[in-house]
Amino acid sequence: MTGTGGGAPGARELYAAFAEREARGHSPSYRELAARASADAGLMELVGGLPAGKQQPNLLFGAVRHLGGPTGGGYPAFRAWVSGHWDRVRATVLARRTQTNEPGRCATLLPLLAALPQPLALIEVGASAGLCLHPDRYRYRYDGGAEFGDPRSPVVLDCATSGPVPLPDRLPEVAWRAGIDLDPLDVRDEDDVRWLESLVWPEQTRRLERLRGAVQVARAEPPELVRGDLNEAVRGLVARAPAGATPVVFHSAVLSYLEPDGVERFATTVRALPGHWISNEAPTVLPEVAGRLRPGQVPADRTVFVLALDGEPVALTGPHGQSLDWFGGPGGSAED
Ligand SMILES: C[S@@+](CC[C@H](N)C(=O)[O-])C[C@H]1O[C@@H](n2cnc3c(N)ncnc32)[C@H](O)[C@@H]1O
């Protein structure tokens, strides 16, 4: 992640913030592990010895899960296991990245995708295993209402909405799809799939089921995933979009991994490309999107992403696609 330079949060702050801002309300186990880890000088020394971009709680906890260690049985068991297996934990942390692939985010992208001129050529940057490249192959249920989408899909994505969301009544038509990742994960590779599963937090069984369903969908027709840096590869991939399809470059939970000059370079590149650009990132990550938000539009007490079309913010989204709060709704905080 970014923040490797001076003024970056230390391991203790990372773990304390993760406990309170990310795990609270979503994973009691991870909240406990992160909170107690942040107060454990010995563990923080081990974590502090990792490269700056490898200290995230999600990466450490995912590595422990991947290796079969305990993350749901309380801090003492976790701590003892990590101490006893540190060399393996460290090797996994160094070899892997936080590549959480959340197909649920398709529910927040869908209204924009369905409103663009069809058919689409989807180009996802930071695609991980490419599970967000199949928005036309899932089922959707907004506000607990009727399901719609691919009737054969094993994946149903639930999303709560507020504001004037332009809810689609049809799926987008995808003519072509491809992704870019520094380290693409392969849905046909058991170890890669186990890594994806290890990144789902302990209590989140519905997310795990969703992930497994999405892997099944992707295995039926895996999209092309190009290995490389998004800034190097995006132009070439857009150039390959078939004639007659609208190119759509999109990304979620990706640009926070870049340094600010990399984000700026990407924004400059993508603005000059044909087609459209959909971003779904933390509120401060893209300065041009952040600069168009009004004061008070982003809540201070919960983690949200900002969904934007061609740099123009349109909604707040739940980071795993669980909610979509369209700007301009009556009385909504998004309007303030
Ligand atoms: C948190 S995952 C999100 C995956 C997917 N976008 C989703 O929403 O489910 C971030 C992904 O971005 C990739 N990534 C980070 N920096 C990148 C870069 N400079 N170029 C390409 N991919 C990058 C990581 O390898 C990882 O797979």
The ligand as an SDF file (V2000), in Angstrom:
LIG
                    3D

 27 29  0  0  0  0  0  0  0  0999 V2000
   -7.6500   -5.4210   -2.9980 C   0  0  0  0  0  0  0  0  0  0  0  0
   -7.4220   -6.1910   -4.5560 S   0  0  0  0  0  0  0  0  0  0  0  0
   -8.9270   -5.7400   -5.3700 C   0  0  0  0  0  0  0  0  0  0  0  0
   -9.2930   -6.6970   -6.4650 C   0  0  0  0  0  0  0  0  0  0  0  0
  -10.5400   -6.3470   -7.2810 C   0  0  0  0  0  0  0  0  0  0  0  0
  -10.3970   -5.0550   -7.9150 N   0  0  0  0  0  0  0  0  0  0  0  0
  -11.8030   -6.3620   -6.4500 C   0  0  0  0  0  0  0  0  0  0  0  0
  -12.4040   -5.2940   -6.2730 O   0  0  0  0  0  0  0  0  0  0  0  0
  -12.2150   -7.4150   -5.9780 O   0  0  0  0  0  0  0  0  0  0  0  0
   -6.2320   -5.0890   -5.3260 C   0  0  0  0  0  0  0  0  0  0  0  0
   -5.5450   -5.7120   -6.5400 C   0  0  0  0  0  0  0  0  0  0  0  0
   -4.8190   -4.6950   -7.2070 O   0  0  0  0  0  0  0  0  0  0  0  0
   -3.5930   -5.2490   -7.6700 C   0  0  0  0  0  0  0  0  0  0  0  0
   -2.6410   -4.1590   -7.8890 N   0  0  0  0  0  0  0  0  0  0  0  0
   -2.1050   -3.3360   -6.9680 C   0  0  0  0  0  0  0  0  0  0  0  0
   -1.2950   -2.4470   -7.5600 N   0  0  0  0  0  0  0  0  0  0  0  0
   -1.3130   -2.7040   -8.8950 C   0  0  0  0  0  0  0  0  0  0  0  0
   -0.6780   -2.1350  -10.0300 C   0  0  0  0  0  0  0  0  0  0  0  0
    0.1710   -1.1130   -9.9000 N   0  0  0  0  0  0  0  0  0  0  0  0
   -0.9440   -2.6460  -11.2400 N   0  0  0  0  0  0  0  0  0  0  0  0
   -1.7940   -3.6970  -11.3780 C   0  0  0  0  0  0  0  0  0  0  0  0
   -2.4180   -4.2880  -10.3370 N   0  0  0  0  0  0  0  0  0  0  0  0
   -2.1790   -3.7990   -9.1090 C   0  0  0  0  0  0  0  0  0  0  0  0
   -3.2080   -6.2170   -6.5650 C   0  0  0  0  0  0  0  0  0  0  0  0
   -2.2750   -7.1910   -7.0140 O   0  0  0  0  0  0  0  0  0  0  0  0
   -4.5520   -6.8180   -6.1830 C   0  0  0  0  0  0  0  0  0  0  0  0
   -4.8390   -7.9800   -6.9130 O   0  0  0  0  0  0  0  0  0  0  0  0
  1  2  1  0
  2  3  1  0
  2 10  1  0
  3  4  1  0
  4  5  1  0
  5  6  1  0
  5  7  1  0
  7  8  2  0
  7  9  1  0
 10 11  1  0
 11 12  1  0
 11 26  1  0
 12 13  1  0
 13 14  1  0
 13 24  1  0
 14 15  1  0
 14 23  1  0
 15 16  2  0
 16 17  1  0
 17 18  1  0
 17 23  2  0
 18 19  1  0
 18 20  2  0
 20 21  1  0
 21 22  2  0
 22 23  1  0
 24 25  1  0
 24 26  1  0
 26 27  1  0
M  CHG  2   2   1   9  -1
M  END
$$$$
